[in-house]
């Protein structure tokens, strides 16, 4: 028998089995890798404008150049905004049209605007709450012009624990009514006062009970409340997630919170949507900080 032939000839069926096994050895790792990706889990990344707070406030970055700087530096084409960097642009349709044009040229998807207000939406004074709603209208118009879906408002006024929930719900009901006519959402972030208590904010969301109102869980704004419990409390009502980062160790992990644990909570909740990266590292280039956060999120999702 020729030396190049097997003593046990391989049948056609066995040959197909071996080919199939060989193919699976290649495809399986690819499937596993895909399963652990952001896209396969229904997640997308965005950059929060506040990451460039120092540059915008210092004048080294113009607000109209923010989209180009963020996209070219990070490769991320989802963008969030903060009205604190453009308070003089309230009601300025020309400005928002120009900003939208620049975003379109870059293939950007605008998502949300963080909004601060002179008047508290959860004030004990009904007239103040009404003024707050009026004050948010130009920013609702602005995010609408940018093609976004959401504005964030604060509920952090002092007062009685239970009473403040009721007052906040009243203010949010009025604002949600306005936003609903524009097909826009309102989100409340854990951002000071009672809102930094995950339990309180989750209870507020249940009390508001509007389809266009939800939470914006921020990984690092819980103060004295456990951040892991806080994120868990808020994920059922979350419309967007804020991945705040400040500092990284030599292994690329955020030193203040465990991103692996937090991202597992996000995944376990079944959340689908945008995770906004908000880098607040002082003395560090924001592009580097955003990219470090991006890598950490991707790693945490893959390992989860």
C-alpha positions as CSV (number, residue, x, y, z in Angstrom):
1,X,0.0,0.0,0.0
2,X,1.4,3.4,-0.9
3,X,2.9,5.2,2.1
4,X,0.8,8.3,1.6
5,X,-2.5,6.5,2.1
6,X,-4.0,5.8,5.5
7,X,-4.5,2.2,6.8
8,X,-8.1,3.3,7.7
9,X,-9.6,5.2,4.8
10,X,-11.7,8.2,5.8
11,X,-15.3,8.1,4.7
12,X,-17.0,11.1,3.1
13,X,-19.2,11.5,6.2
14,X,-16.1,11.6,8.5
15,X,-14.5,14.1,6.1
16,X,-17.5,16.4,6.4
17,X,-17.5,16.1,10.2
18,X,-13.8,17.0,10.4
19,X,-14.4,20.0,8.1
20,X,-17.3,21.1,10.2
21,X,-15.3,20.8,13.4
22,X,-12.4,22.7,11.9
23,X,-14.8,25.5,10.8
24,X,-16.4,25.6,14.3
25,X,-12.9,26.0,15.8
26,X,-12.6,29.2,13.9
27,X,-16.2,30.5,14.1
28,X,-16.8,29.7,17.8
29,X,-14.2,32.2,19.2
30,X,-15.6,34.8,16.8
31,X,-19.1,34.1,18.0
32,X,-18.0,34.3,21.6
33,X,-16.2,37.6,20.9
34,X,-19.2,39.0,19.2
35,X,-21.4,38.0,22.1
36,X,-19.2,40.0,24.4
37,X,-19.3,43.1,22.3
38,X,-21.2,46.3,22.9
39,X,-23.1,46.0,19.7
40,X,-24.3,42.4,20.4
41,X,-25.6,43.6,23.8
42,X,-27.5,46.5,22.3
43,X,-25.1,49.1,23.7
44,X,-23.6,52.2,22.0
45,X,-21.2,54.8,23.3
46,X,-21.4,58.5,23.3
47,X,-19.1,61.3,24.5
48,X,-20.4,63.8,27.1
49,X,-19.4,67.4,26.2
50,X,-18.5,68.0,29.9
51,X,-15.4,65.8,29.3
52,X,-14.0,69.0,27.7
53,X,-15.1,71.3,30.4
54,X,-11.7,72.9,31.1
55,X,-11.0,73.4,27.4
56,X,-14.4,74.9,26.7
57,X,-14.4,77.2,29.8
58,X,-10.8,78.2,29.1
59,X,-11.5,79.1,25.5
60,X,-9.0,76.7,23.9
61,X,-12.0,74.8,22.4
62,X,-15.0,76.5,20.7
63,X,-18.3,74.9,21.2
64,X,-18.9,74.5,17.5
65,X,-15.6,72.6,17.2
66,X,-16.6,70.1,19.9
67,X,-18.1,67.5,17.5
68,X,-15.0,67.4,15.3
69,X,-12.6,67.3,18.3
70,X,-14.6,64.5,19.9
71,X,-15.1,62.4,16.8
72,X,-11.6,62.7,15.4
73,X,-10.0,62.1,18.8
74,X,-12.1,59.1,19.9
75,X,-13.8,57.6,16.9
76,X,-17.1,57.7,18.9
77,X,-19.9,59.2,16.8
78,X,-22.5,59.6,19.6
79,X,-22.5,63.0,21.3
80,X,-24.0,64.5,24.4
81,X,-24.1,68.2,25.4
82,X,-24.2,70.4,28.4
83,X,-26.1,73.7,28.3
84,X,-23.8,75.2,30.9
85,X,-21.2,75.7,28.1
86,X,-23.7,77.6,25.9
87,X,-26.1,79.5,28.1
88,X,-25.9,82.4,25.7
89,X,-27.3,80.2,22.9
90,X,-30.7,79.7,24.5
91,X,-33.3,80.1,21.8
92,X,-30.6,80.7,19.1
93,X,-31.9,78.6,16.2
94,X,-29.1,79.8,13.9
95,X,-26.4,78.4,16.3
96,X,-28.1,75.0,16.7
97,X,-28.6,74.7,12.9
98,X,-24.9,75.3,12.4
99,X,-24.0,72.8,15.1
100,X,-26.3,70.2,13.5
101,X,-24.7,70.8,10.1
102,X,-21.2,70.1,11.5
103,X,-22.5,67.0,13.2
104,X,-24.1,65.8,9.9
105,X,-20.8,66.3,8.1
106,X,-19.2,64.0,10.7
107,X,-21.9,61.3,10.7
108,X,-22.7,62.1,14.3
109,X,-25.8,61.0,16.3
110,X,-26.7,63.5,19.0
111,X,-28.5,62.0,22.0
112,X,-28.9,64.2,25.1
113,X,-28.3,67.5,26.7
114,X,-27.5,68.0,30.4
115,X,-29.5,71.0,31.5
116,X,-29.1,73.2,34.5
117,X,-31.7,75.8,35.4
118,X,-32.1,79.0,37.4
119,X,-35.4,77.7,38.7
120,X,-35.8,74.3,40.4
121,X,-38.2,71.8,38.9
122,X,-38.8,70.4,42.4
123,X,-39.2,73.8,44.2
124,X,-41.8,74.0,47.0
125,X,-43.1,77.1,45.2
126,X,-45.5,76.3,42.3
127,X,-44.6,79.5,40.4
128,X,-41.0,78.6,40.6
129,X,-41.7,75.1,39.2
130,X,-43.6,76.8,36.3
131,X,-40.7,79.1,35.6
132,X,-38.5,76.1,35.5
133,X,-40.6,74.4,32.9
134,X,-40.6,77.6,30.8
135,X,-36.8,77.8,31.2
136,X,-36.3,74.3,29.8
137,X,-38.3,74.9,26.7
138,X,-35.5,76.6,24.6
139,X,-33.3,73.6,25.5
140,X,-35.9,71.2,24.4
141,X,-36.1,73.1,21.1
142,X,-32.3,73.0,20.9
143,X,-31.8,69.2,21.4
144,X,-34.7,68.7,19.0
145,X,-32.9,70.7,16.3
146,X,-29.8,68.6,17.0
147,X,-31.8,65.4,16.4
148,X,-31.5,64.3,20.0
149,X,-34.1,62.7,22.2
150,X,-33.5,63.8,25.8
151,X,-32.7,66.5,28.3
152,X,-31.5,65.9,31.8
153,X,-32.9,67.9,34.7
154,X,-31.9,68.0,38.4
155,X,-34.1,67.3,41.4
156,X,-31.9,68.2,44.4
157,X,-33.8,70.8,46.4
158,X,-33.7,70.5,50.2
159,X,-36.7,69.6,52.2
160,X,-38.5,66.6,53.7
161,X,-37.7,63.2,52.1
162,X,-41.3,62.3,51.1
163,X,-42.5,65.8,50.4
164,X,-39.6,66.5,47.9
165,X,-40.6,63.4,46.0
166,X,-44.1,64.8,45.6
167,X,-42.9,68.2,44.6
168,X,-40.4,66.8,42.1
169,X,-43.2,64.6,40.6
170,X,-45.4,67.6,40.1
171,X,-42.7,69.6,38.3
172,X,-41.7,66.6,36.2
173,X,-45.3,65.9,35.2
174,X,-45.6,69.4,33.8
175,X,-42.3,69.2,32.0
176,X,-43.0,65.8,30.6
177,X,-46.3,67.1,29.2
178,X,-44.4,69.7,27.2
179,X,-41.7,67.2,26.1
180,X,-44.2,64.6,25.1
181,X,-45.6,66.9,22.5
182,X,-42.1,67.1,21.0
183,X,-41.5,63.3,21.3
184,X,-38.7,64.0,23.7
185,X,-37.7,62.4,27.0
186,X,-36.8,63.8,30.4
187,X,-34.2,62.1,32.6
188,X,-33.2,62.8,36.2
189,X,-29.6,62.1,37.2
190,X,-28.3,61.2,40.6
191,X,-26.8,64.7,40.9
192,X,-27.0,66.0,44.5
193,X,-29.6,66.3,47.2
194,X,-32.0,63.4,47.5
195,X,-31.4,62.4,43.9
196,X,-28.0,61.0,45.0
197,X,-29.9,58.4,47.0
198,X,-30.7,55.6,44.6
199,X,-33.7,54.5,46.5
200,X,-35.3,57.9,46.6
201,X,-34.7,58.5,42.9
202,X,-36.1,55.1,42.0
203,X,-39.2,55.9,44.1
204,X,-39.5,59.2,42.3
205,X,-39.5,57.5,38.9
206,X,-42.3,55.2,40.1
207,X,-44.3,58.2,41.3
208,X,-43.9,60.1,38.1
209,X,-44.8,57.0,36.0
210,X,-44.6,58.7,32.6
211,X,-43.2,56.8,29.5
212,X,-41.1,59.8,28.6
213,X,-39.5,60.2,32.0
214,X,-36.6,58.1,33.3
215,X,-33.4,58.1,35.2
216,X,-29.8,58.7,34.2
217,X,-27.6,56.6,36.4
218,X,-24.2,58.2,36.9
219,X,-21.6,55.7,38.1
220,X,-20.0,58.2,40.5
221,X,-22.6,60.7,41.8
222,X,-24.0,58.7,44.7
223,X,-22.0,60.4,47.5
224,X,-22.9,58.5,50.7
225,X,-25.1,56.0,48.9
226,X,-23.5,52.7,47.7
227,X,-22.9,53.2,44.0
228,X,-23.4,49.6,43.1
229,X,-26.8,49.5,44.8
230,X,-27.6,52.9,43.3
231,X,-27.0,51.8,39.8
232,X,-29.0,48.6,40.5
233,X,-31.8,50.8,41.9
234,X,-31.9,53.0,38.8
235,X,-31.4,50.6,35.9
236,X,-35.1,49.6,35.6
237,X,-36.0,53.2,34.8
238,X,-32.7,54.2,32.9
239,X,-33.0,55.7,29.5
240,X,-29.3,56.6,29.2
241,X,-26.3,55.6,31.4
242,X,-23.5,57.9,32.4
243,X,-20.1,56.2,32.7
244,X,-18.2,58.8,34.7
245,X,-14.4,58.3,35.1
246,X,-11.7,60.3,36.8
247,X,-8.5,58.3,37.3
248,X,-7.1,55.0,36.1
249,X,-4.5,52.6,37.6
250,X,-1.6,50.9,35.7
251,X,-4.0,48.1,34.6
252,X,-6.5,50.5,33.1
253,X,-9.1,50.2,35.8
254,X,-10.9,53.2,37.2
255,X,-9.7,53.7,40.8
256,X,-12.9,55.0,42.3
257,X,-15.4,52.4,41.2
258,X,-15.4,48.8,39.8
259,X,-16.4,49.1,36.2
260,X,-16.7,45.4,35.8
261,X,-19.2,45.2,38.6
262,X,-21.1,48.2,37.3
263,X,-21.2,47.1,33.7
264,X,-22.4,43.6,34.8
265,X,-25.3,45.4,36.5
266,X,-26.1,47.3,33.3
267,X,-26.0,44.1,31.3
268,X,-28.1,42.1,33.8
269,X,-30.8,44.8,33.7
270,X,-31.3,44.2,30.0
271,X,-30.6,47.8,29.2
272,X,-30.2,48.7,25.5
273,X,-29.1,52.1,24.5
274,X,-26.4,54.7,24.9
275,X,-23.7,54.8,27.6
276,X,-22.3,58.3,27.7
277,X,-18.6,58.6,28.7
278,X,-18.0,61.6,31.0
279,X,-14.3,61.9,31.9
280,X,-13.5,64.3,34.7
281,X,-9.8,63.7,35.2
282,X,-7.9,66.8,36.2
283,X,-4.6,67.4,34.4
284,X,-5.2,64.6,31.9
285,X,-6.0,65.1,28.2
286,X,-9.7,64.4,27.8
287,X,-9.2,62.4,24.7
288,X,-6.9,60.0,26.5
289,X,-9.3,59.8,29.4
290,X,-12.3,59.1,27.1
291,X,-10.3,56.4,25.2
292,X,-9.2,54.8,28.5
293,X,-12.9,54.7,29.6
294,X,-13.9,53.2,26.3
295,X,-11.4,50.4,26.5
296,X,-12.4,49.7,30.1
297,X,-16.1,49.5,29.2
298,X,-15.4,47.2,26.2
299,X,-13.2,44.9,28.4
300,X,-15.8,44.9,31.2
301,X,-18.6,43.9,28.8
302,X,-16.5,41.2,27.2
303,X,-15.4,39.7,30.5
304,X,-19.0,39.9,31.9
